Amino acid sequence: WESQYDLSINLFDAAAEAACVLNKSTEVTSLCEQVVKNARSYDDQLHCLYTGVKALRQAELQRESMMSTFEILRHFGEEELCPIGNKLVRSKIQQMNELLRKTSDRDILDMNMTNNKKIVALMKLYDL
């Protein structure tokens, strides 16, 4: 971890992802604990934390998966999730739909891909 920090993060992330694919949630947890223990920033933990959420979901531990997801979202200051029928949620969905209607397909296709770890992690969490 000291001399090859980036390599260590990448290897542990990859190992956790492989364990998740193999449905070995205990190994995912162990690998993620090492990342959390040694990571220099919260952003460096994100991929492994997301993999941990996926592993919990695959193990049908829905409550634990949701709680882990909410913890990550709270860390980034995301608003608490509301029920789909909530007026605020409907209003925000309508605002986004209007924005998308005004955006051409070409403009969407021309958008740059982000490397921002926070945005990537949040998009993945909201996609679960």
N, CA, C and O of each residue as an XYZ file, in Angstrom:
512
protein
N       0.822     -1.194      0.000
C       0.000      0.000      0.000
C       0.867      1.258      0.000
O       0.504      2.257     -0.622
N       1.983      1.223      0.675
C       2.814      2.418      0.792
C       3.520      2.769     -0.517
O       3.464      3.915     -0.963
N       4.170      1.809     -1.120
C       4.999      2.119     -2.292
C       4.229      2.035     -3.617
O       4.648      2.641     -4.603
N       3.138      1.313     -3.657
C       2.359      1.151     -4.892
C       0.873      1.394     -4.601
O       0.030      0.525     -4.817
N       0.584      2.581     -4.113
C      -0.781      2.887     -3.659
C      -1.811      2.705     -4.772
O      -2.777      1.965     -4.589
N      -1.631      3.358     -5.916
C      -2.620      3.270     -7.002
C      -2.799      1.835     -7.476
O      -3.922      1.393     -7.717
N      -1.709      1.119     -7.608
C      -1.782     -0.283     -8.011
C      -2.559     -1.103     -6.973
O      -3.373     -1.955     -7.330
N      -2.304     -0.841     -5.703
C      -3.011     -1.567     -4.640
C      -4.508     -1.313     -4.698
O      -5.304     -2.248     -4.613
N      -4.892     -0.054     -4.843
C      -6.321      0.292     -4.956
C      -6.934     -0.454     -6.143
O      -7.986     -1.079     -6.011
N      -6.273     -0.385     -7.300
C      -6.805     -1.030     -8.498
C      -6.896     -2.543     -8.350
O      -7.880     -3.144     -8.781
N      -5.886     -3.170     -7.746
C      -5.905     -4.617     -7.561
C      -7.001     -5.048     -6.581
O      -7.712     -6.022     -6.830
N      -7.133     -4.331     -5.482
C      -8.176     -4.686     -4.517
C      -9.566     -4.443     -5.092
O     -10.482     -5.229     -4.852
N      -9.731     -3.356     -5.853
C     -11.010     -3.116     -6.527
C     -11.338     -4.255     -7.487
O     -12.464     -4.751     -7.509
N     -10.356     -4.663     -8.274
C     -10.559     -5.743     -9.251
C     -10.840     -7.070     -8.540
O     -11.706     -7.829     -8.972
N     -10.124     -7.350     -7.467
C     -10.341     -8.586     -6.721
C     -11.742     -8.607     -6.102
O     -12.414     -9.638     -6.111
N     -12.177     -7.459     -5.565
C     -13.522     -7.372     -4.986
C     -14.580     -7.567     -6.072
O     -15.583     -8.246     -5.852
N     -14.355     -6.978     -7.227
C     -15.283     -7.126     -8.348
C     -15.355     -8.594     -8.785
O     -16.442     -9.111     -9.044
N     -14.202     -9.265     -8.866
C     -14.172    -10.682     -9.249
C     -14.905    -11.530     -8.205
O     -15.667    -12.428     -8.562
N     -14.680    -11.252     -6.932
C     -15.365    -11.988     -5.865
C     -16.879    -11.759     -5.943
O     -17.665    -12.671     -5.686
N     -17.272    -10.553     -6.294
C     -18.698    -10.235     -6.437
C     -19.307    -11.052     -7.575
O     -20.387    -11.624     -7.429
N     -18.607    -11.103     -8.705
C     -19.088    -11.873     -9.855
C     -19.229    -13.348     -9.489
O     -20.139    -14.028     -9.965
N     -18.330    -13.834     -8.648
C     -18.360    -15.235     -8.217
C     -19.313    -15.454     -7.035
O     -19.420    -16.560     -6.504
N     -19.997    -14.384     -6.637
C     -20.969    -14.427     -5.543
C     -20.336    -14.859     -4.224
O     -20.904    -15.658     -3.479
N     -19.158    -14.318     -3.950
C     -18.434    -14.607     -2.708
C     -18.449    -13.342     -1.840
O     -17.465    -12.608     -1.756
N     -19.591    -13.119     -1.206
C     -19.793    -11.859     -0.476
C     -18.842    -11.698      0.703
O     -18.462    -10.573      1.030
N     -18.447    -12.800      1.351
C     -17.505    -12.695      2.468
C     -16.166    -12.140      1.994
O     -15.562    -11.302      2.664
N     -15.702    -12.611      0.832
C     -14.446    -12.121      0.271
C     -14.567    -10.656     -0.149
O     -13.638     -9.870      0.039
N     -15.726    -10.297     -0.721
C     -15.943     -8.898     -1.108
C     -15.822     -8.006      0.125
O     -15.146     -6.978      0.095
N     -16.477     -8.408      1.199
C     -16.436     -7.630      2.442
C     -15.009     -7.491      2.951
O     -14.589     -6.399      3.334
N     -14.269     -8.579      2.957
C     -12.890     -8.558      3.448
C     -12.009     -7.639      2.594
O     -11.232     -6.848      3.127
N     -12.134     -7.748      1.286
C     -11.334     -6.904      0.387
C     -11.707     -5.430      0.546
O     -10.834     -4.562      0.578
N     -12.995     -5.157      0.643
C     -13.439     -3.762      0.801
C     -12.977     -3.172      2.127
O     -12.643     -1.990      2.202
N     -12.959     -3.989      3.164
C     -12.457     -3.508      4.461
C     -10.999     -3.068      4.350
O     -10.598     -2.075      4.958
N     -10.209     -3.806      3.575
C      -8.806     -3.432      3.376
C      -8.691     -2.103      2.623
O      -7.850     -1.265      2.948
N      -9.541     -1.928      1.623
C      -9.515     -0.670      0.865
C      -9.892      0.490      1.776
O      -9.213      1.517      1.790
N     -10.976      0.330      2.539
C     -11.418      1.397      3.442
C     -10.322      1.721      4.456
O     -10.084      2.887      4.769
N      -9.665      0.699      4.961
C      -8.599      0.889      5.957
C      -7.402      1.648      5.382
O      -6.789      2.460      6.075
N      -7.070      1.383      4.115
C      -5.836      1.929      3.543
C      -6.031      3.104      2.579
O      -5.060      3.762      2.206
N      -7.248      3.365      2.182
C      -7.488      4.433      1.205
C      -7.144      5.794      1.792
O      -7.387      6.064      2.968
N      -6.581      6.633      0.955
C      -6.194      7.982      1.378
C      -7.350      8.968      1.295
O      -7.304     10.040      1.899
N      -8.384      8.604      0.549
C      -9.546      9.492      0.428
C     -10.803      8.655      0.263
O     -10.750      7.474     -0.082
N     -11.929      9.297      0.516
C     -13.203      8.605      0.343
C     -13.410      8.234     -1.123
O     -13.937      7.163     -1.423
N     -13.002      9.108     -2.027
C     -13.139      8.819     -3.458
C     -12.434      7.523     -3.843
O     -12.912      6.786     -4.705
N     -11.306      7.246     -3.211
C     -10.563      6.022     -3.525
C     -11.281      4.767     -3.023
O     -10.960      3.657     -3.446
N     -12.234      4.940     -2.137
C     -13.011      3.819     -1.608
C     -14.245      3.514     -2.451
O     -14.824      2.433     -2.342
N     -14.644      4.462     -3.285
C     -15.953      4.397     -3.933
C     -16.205      3.136     -4.749
O     -17.263      2.522     -4.617
N     -15.263      2.746     -5.579
C     -15.500      1.572     -6.422
C     -15.740      0.339     -5.557
O     -16.642     -0.453     -5.830
N     -14.938      0.183     -4.526
C     -15.081     -0.976     -3.651
C     -16.389     -0.896     -2.842
O     -17.055     -1.912     -2.639
N     -16.747      0.290     -2.391
C     -18.009      0.445     -1.662
C     -19.193      0.080     -2.557
O     -20.131     -0.584     -2.116
N     -19.142      0.513     -3.809
C     -20.188      0.165     -4.767
C     -20.230     -1.347     -4.981
O     -21.311     -1.935     -5.024
N     -19.071     -1.975     -5.113
C     -19.011     -3.426     -5.283
C     -19.609     -4.123     -4.059
O     -20.291     -5.139     -4.190
N     -19.355     -3.580     -2.885
C     -19.943     -4.135     -1.660
C     -21.461     -4.060     -1.674
O     -22.137     -4.996     -1.247
N     -21.998     -2.945     -2.166
C     -23.453     -2.792     -2.282
C     -24.003     -3.844     -3.249
O     -25.019     -4.481     -2.970
N     -23.328     -4.017     -4.379
C     -23.768     -5.026     -5.350
C     -23.742     -6.427     -4.744
O     -24.666     -7.211     -4.955
N     -22.699     -6.740     -4.001
C     -22.577     -8.069     -3.390
C     -23.707     -8.311     -2.388
O     -24.269     -9.405     -2.337
N     -24.036     -7.305     -1.603
C     -25.146     -7.437     -0.656
C     -26.457     -7.679     -1.402
O     -27.278     -8.501     -0.995
N     -26.631     -6.965     -2.475
C     -27.857     -7.122     -3.271
C     -27.933     -8.519     -3.880
O     -28.989     -9.151     -3.861
N     -26.820     -8.998     -4.418
C     -26.779    -10.342     -4.999
C     -27.053    -11.414     -3.951
O     -27.634    -12.454     -4.260
N     -26.638    -11.163     -2.715
C     -26.864    -12.111     -1.625
C     -28.278    -11.972     -1.056
O     -28.616    -12.584     -0.042
N     -29.092    -11.163     -1.722
C     -30.476    -10.908     -1.323
C     -30.579    -10.285      0.066
O     -31.540    -10.523      0.797
N     -29.586     -9.494      0.413
C     -29.594     -8.732      1.660
C     -30.008     -7.301      1.319
O     -29.220     -6.361      1.416
N     -31.277     -7.174      0.916
C     -31.779     -5.898      0.400
C     -31.661     -4.763      1.413
O     -31.239     -3.660      1.064
N     -32.027     -5.024      2.649
C     -31.973     -3.961      3.670
C     -30.542     -3.464      3.859
O     -30.300     -2.257      3.887
N     -29.600     -4.389      3.989
C     -28.199     -4.013      4.162
C     -27.676     -3.265      2.934
O     -26.921     -2.301      3.057
N     -28.082     -3.717      1.768
C     -27.687     -3.049      0.527
C     -28.213     -1.616      0.486
O     -27.488     -0.684      0.139
N     -29.480     -1.458      0.842
C     -30.071     -0.114      0.855
C     -29.390      0.783      1.879
O     -29.123      1.952      1.600
N     -29.107      0.241      3.069
C     -28.472      1.049      4.112
C     -27.074      1.488      3.675
O     -26.680      2.628      3.919
N     -26.333      0.602      3.041
C     -25.000      0.965      2.542
C     -25.110      2.029      1.458
O     -24.321      2.974      1.427
N     -26.077      1.877      0.577
C     -26.300      2.864     -0.484
C     -26.618      4.224      0.122
O     -26.035      5.235     -0.270
N     -27.546      4.251      1.080
C     -27.926      5.517      1.714
C     -26.751      6.163      2.429
O     -26.626      7.387      2.435
N     -25.889      5.354      3.031
C     -24.707      5.900      3.717
C     -23.788      6.614      2.721
O     -23.291      7.705      3.000
N     -23.567      5.993      1.565
C     -22.725      6.622      0.535
C     -23.387      7.907      0.035
O     -22.718      8.930     -0.114
N     -24.677      7.862     -0.222
C     -25.391      9.042     -0.711
C     -25.336     10.180      0.306
O     -25.130     11.336     -0.063
N     -25.519      9.850      1.588
C     -25.440     10.880      2.637
C     -24.053     11.504      2.699
O     -23.914     12.710      2.907
N     -23.030     10.675      2.517
C     -21.659     11.190      2.549
C     -21.466     12.297      1.514
O     -20.714     13.243      1.745
N     -22.139     12.177      0.385
C     -22.010     13.175     -0.680
C     -23.059     14.275     -0.600
O     -23.143     15.120     -1.490
N     -23.851     14.268      0.451
C     -24.834     15.325      0.632
C     -26.048     15.196     -0.271
O     -26.770     16.169     -0.490
N     -26.276     14.001     -0.795
C     -27.451     13.789     -1.639
C     -28.709     13.880     -0.785
O     -28.698     13.527      0.394
N     -29.777     14.349     -1.382
C     -31.048     14.460     -0.677
C     -31.574     13.072     -0.343
O     -31.327     12.104     -1.062
N     -32.310     12.998      0.773
C     -32.951     11.733      1.129
C     -33.907     11.326      0.022
O     -34.575     12.169     -0.575
N     -33.967     10.050     -0.242
C     -34.857      9.547     -1.278
C     -36.303      9.638     -0.809
O     -36.606      9.398      0.360
N     -37.181      9.985     -1.728
C     -38.601     10.112     -1.437
C     -39.371      9.071     -2.233
O     -38.879      8.571     -3.244
N     -40.576      8.744     -1.784
C     -41.396      7.807     -2.565
C     -41.680      8.375     -3.953
O     -41.742      9.591     -4.131
N     -41.851      7.497     -4.924
C     -42.079      7.906     -6.312
C     -43.274      8.838     -6.437
O     -43.226      9.763     -7.249
N     -44.338      8.641     -5.677
C     -45.532      9.486     -5.779
C     -45.374     10.866     -5.161
O     -46.281     11.692     -5.274
N     -44.260     11.135     -4.518
C     -44.005     12.404     -3.849
C     -44.049     13.554     -4.853
O     -43.514     13.438     -5.955
N     -44.688     14.667     -4.470
C     -44.817     15.824     -5.371
C     -43.461     16.390     -5.774
O     -43.265     16.762     -6.931
N     -42.527     16.457     -4.834
C     -41.198     16.987     -5.137
C     -40.499     16.101     -6.163
O     -39.870     16.600     -7.096
N     -40.611     14.783     -5.986
C     -39.999     13.847     -6.931
C     -40.615     14.032     -8.308
O     -39.891     14.102     -9.302
N     -41.933     14.111     -8.384
C     -42.615     14.310     -9.679
C     -42.170     15.606    -10.332
O     -41.956     15.654    -11.543
N     -42.027     16.663     -9.529
C     -41.599     17.957    -10.057
C     -40.191     17.870    -10.627
O     -39.924     18.393    -11.709
N     -39.297     17.220     -9.909
C     -37.909     17.096    -10.385
C     -37.831     16.219    -11.624
O     -37.032     16.491    -12.521
N     -38.641     15.177    -11.691
C     -38.682     14.331    -12.883
C     -39.182     15.142    -14.077
O     -38.644     15.023    -15.178
N     -40.199     15.959    -13.865
C     -40.716     16.806    -14.943
C     -39.659     17.807    -15.411
O     -39.513     18.044    -16.610
N     -38.920     18.396    -14.459
C     -37.850     19.333    -14.822
C     -36.790     18.640    -15.667
O     -36.333     19.196    -16.666
N     -36.396     17.433    -15.277
C     -35.383     16.698    -16.031
C     -35.918     16.317    -17.409
O     -35.200     16.419    -18.403
N     -37.163     15.882    -17.473
C     -37.758     15.550    -18.774
C     -37.771     16.762    -19.701
O     -37.495     16.633    -20.894
N     -38.087     17.929    -19.163
C     -38.106     19.154    -19.972
C     -36.703     19.492    -20.463
O     -36.522     19.863    -21.623
N     -35.718     19.367    -19.589
C     -34.327     19.618    -19.973
C     -33.908     18.664    -21.092
O     -33.275     19.078    -22.064
N     -34.262     17.393    -20.949
C     -33.897     16.408    -21.969
C     -34.619     16.662    -23.290
O     -34.042     16.462    -24.359
N     -35.862     17.097    -23.226
C     -36.598     17.421    -24.459
C     -35.915     18.540    -25.235
O     -35.932     18.550    -26.466
N     -35.317     19.476    -24.517
C     -34.659     20.625    -25.154
C     -33.247     20.290    -25.639
O     -32.625     21.093    -26.334
N     -32.743     19.115    -25.279
C     -31.385     18.719    -25.637
C     -31.439     17.754    -26.807
O     -32.120     16.730    -26.752
N     -30.723     18.084    -27.854
C     -30.743     17.228    -29.048
C     -29.952     15.934    -28.799
O     -29.093     15.860    -27.921
N     -30.276     14.932    -29.600
C     -29.533     13.678    -29.518
C     -28.050     13.931    -29.789
O     -27.192     13.341    -29.132
N     -27.746     14.794    -30.739
C     -26.358     15.100    -31.083
C     -25.642     15.707    -29.881
O     -24.502     15.343    -29.590
N     -26.309     16.638    -29.175
C     -25.685     17.252    -27.995
C     -25.398     16.212    -26.915
O     -24.364     16.266    -26.250
N     -26.311     15.277    -26.748
C     -26.101     14.226    -25.748
C     -24.928     13.338    -26.170
O     -24.067     13.008    -25.355
N     -24.903     12.955    -27.443
C     -23.817     12.099    -27.923
C     -22.460     12.790    -27.881
O     -21.429     12.131    -27.747
N     -22.458     14.117    -27.996
C     -21.211     14.876    -27.981
C     -20.697     15.182    -26.575
O     -19.610     15.738    -26.419
N     -21.466     14.825    -25.561
C     -21.031     15.092    -24.189
C     -19.789     14.265    -23.868
O     -19.660     13.118    -24.296
N     -18.891     14.866    -23.115
C     -17.670     14.168    -22.700
C     -17.978     13.185    -21.571
O     -18.839     13.433    -20.727
N     -17.268     12.087    -21.575
C     -17.384     11.128    -20.488
C     -16.631     11.691    -19.284
O     -15.569     12.297    -19.430
N     -17.187     11.485    -18.109
C     -16.535     11.994    -16.907
C     -15.630     10.945    -16.273
O     -15.893      9.745    -16.346
N     -14.577     11.418    -15.659
C     -13.699     10.559    -14.859
C     -13.857     10.866    -13.378
O     -13.136     10.320    -12.544
N     -14.806     11.745    -13.054
C     -15.045     12.136    -11.668
C     -15.591     10.928    -10.899
O     -16.693     10.454    -11.175
N     -14.813     10.439     -9.940
C     -15.182      9.225     -9.215
C     -16.516      9.368     -8.493
O     -17.296      8.418     -8.433
N     -16.777     10.538     -7.952
C     -18.029     10.765     -7.238
C     -19.216     10.627     -8.191
O     -20.176      9.923     -7.879
N     -19.163     11.279     -9.332
C     -20.274     11.224    -10.280
C     -20.476      9.804    -10.797
O     -21.609      9.331    -10.895
N     -19.386      9.129    -11.126
C     -19.484      7.749    -11.618
C     -20.129      6.861    -10.557
O     -21.021      6.072    -10.870
N     -19.688      6.982     -9.316
C     -20.246      6.149     -8.234
C     -21.722      6.450     -8.005
O     -22.527      5.534     -7.839
N     -22.076      7.723     -7.995
C     -23.478      8.080     -7.787
C     -24.356      7.552     -8.916
O     -25.450      7.047     -8.665
N     -23.891      7.662    -10.147
C     -24.660      7.148    -11.287
C     -24.853      5.636    -11.161
O     -25.937      5.121    -11.436
N     -23.815      4.936    -10.751
C     -23.925      3.487    -10.581
C     -24.917      3.141     -9.459
O     -25.734      2.232     -9.601
N     -24.834      3.874     -8.353
C     -25.743      3.601     -7.237
C     -27.195      3.858     -7.628
O     -28.078      3.074     -7.283
N     -27.442      4.941     -8.338
C     -28.807      5.237     -8.753
C     -29.301      4.267     -9.818
O     -30.507      4.148    -10.037
N     -28.393      3.582    -10.474
C     -28.757      2.611    -11.509
C     -29.098      1.243    -10.932
O     -29.687      0.415    -11.628
N     -28.740      0.986     -9.669
C     -29.017     -0.339     -9.077
C     -30.496     -0.600     -8.972
O     -30.904     -1.661     -8.499
